[in-house]
Amino acid sequence: MAETGASRPQAMEMAREMVGVNEGGDLRLPETERPLIDLMMASVGLWRIASGLRVVRLGFDWSQIDVKARWMGITPDRRMERGIGIIEREALRIMESKT
């Protein structure tokens, strides 16, 4: 890859090591991400939806997630916002691929 000078397979292996994916395929997230993980586990039903012929999830209801975070004693910051956005986009992509 351009930033590292590594090939794509080498870069992917480096990324796996950085996020804690071992050879068994298990994902180990850094303990520093525990508040984000806890918040997302508590927010699984907080989606904005549109309904018609079928129900479509549009994205997280961010105002409800903010309230949930504060109830849990978590002070959201810019870094957490980016993490939630990553999780939101990936969840939407996965859900869309299953319809």
C-alpha positions as CSV (number, residue, x, y, z in Angstrom):
1,M,0.0,0.0,0.0
2,A,1.2,3.5,-0.6
3,E,1.6,4.6,3.0
4,T,3.6,1.6,4.1
5,G,5.2,0.3,0.9
6,A,3.7,-3.1,1.6
7,S,1.8,-5.2,-0.8
8,R,-2.0,-5.6,-0.3
9,P,-1.7,-9.0,1.4
10,Q,1.1,-7.6,3.7
11,A,-1.0,-4.5,4.5
12,M,-4.0,-6.7,5.3
13,E,-2.0,-8.8,7.6
14,M,-0.6,-5.7,9.3
15,A,-4.2,-4.4,9.8
16,R,-5.3,-7.8,11.3
17,E,-2.5,-7.6,13.8
18,M,-3.3,-4.0,14.6
19,V,-7.0,-4.7,15.4
20,G,-6.2,-8.0,17.1
21,V,-7.5,-10.7,14.6
22,N,-5.6,-13.9,15.3
23,E,-5.2,-16.9,13.1
24,G,-8.4,-18.4,14.5
25,G,-10.4,-15.5,13.2
26,D,-11.4,-14.1,16.6
27,L,-11.4,-10.3,16.8
28,R,-9.9,-8.7,20.0
29,L,-10.8,-5.1,20.3
30,P,-8.6,-2.8,22.4
31,E,-9.8,-2.3,26.0
32,T,-9.7,1.4,25.2
33,E,-12.8,0.8,23.0
34,R,-14.8,-0.7,25.9
35,P,-17.1,2.4,26.3
36,L,-17.9,2.3,22.6
37,I,-18.6,-1.4,22.6
38,D,-20.8,-1.2,25.7
39,L,-22.7,1.7,24.2
40,M,-23.3,-0.1,20.9
41,M,-24.4,-3.3,22.7
42,A,-26.9,-1.2,24.6
43,S,-28.1,0.6,21.5
44,V,-28.9,-2.3,19.2
45,G,-32.6,-1.2,18.8
46,L,-32.0,2.5,18.3
47,W,-32.5,2.8,14.6
48,R,-34.3,5.3,12.5
49,I,-36.6,3.4,10.1
50,A,-38.8,4.0,7.1
51,S,-41.6,1.7,6.4
52,G,-43.7,1.1,3.4
53,L,-43.8,-2.2,1.6
54,R,-40.9,-3.2,3.8
55,V,-39.0,-1.7,6.8
56,V,-35.8,-0.1,6.0
57,R,-33.2,1.0,8.6
58,L,-31.9,4.4,7.7
59,G,-29.2,4.8,10.4
60,F,-28.9,5.1,14.1
61,D,-31.0,7.5,16.0
62,W,-28.1,9.6,17.2
63,S,-30.0,11.6,19.7
64,Q,-31.2,8.5,21.4
65,I,-27.6,7.1,21.4
66,D,-26.4,10.3,23.0
67,V,-29.0,10.0,25.8
68,K,-28.2,6.3,26.2
69,A,-24.4,7.1,26.5
70,R,-25.0,9.8,29.2
71,W,-27.3,7.4,31.1
72,M,-24.4,4.9,31.1
73,G,-22.0,7.6,32.3
74,I,-20.2,7.8,29.0
75,T,-19.3,11.3,27.7
76,P,-19.4,11.0,23.9
77,D,-16.5,12.7,22.1
78,R,-15.4,13.0,18.4
79,R,-13.4,9.8,18.5
80,M,-16.5,7.9,19.8
81,E,-18.6,9.6,17.1
82,R,-16.3,8.3,14.4
83,G,-16.5,4.7,15.9
84,I,-20.3,4.8,16.0
85,G,-20.3,5.9,12.4
86,I,-18.1,3.1,11.3
87,I,-20.3,0.6,13.1
88,E,-23.4,2.2,11.7
89,R,-22.2,2.0,8.1
90,E,-21.0,-1.6,8.4
91,A,-24.3,-2.7,10.1
92,L,-26.3,-1.1,7.3
93,R,-24.1,-2.7,4.7
94,I,-24.6,-6.1,6.2
95,M,-28.3,-5.7,6.7
96,E,-28.8,-4.5,3.1
97,S,-26.9,-7.5,1.8
98,K,-29.3,-9.8,3.6
99,T,-32.4,-8.4,2.0
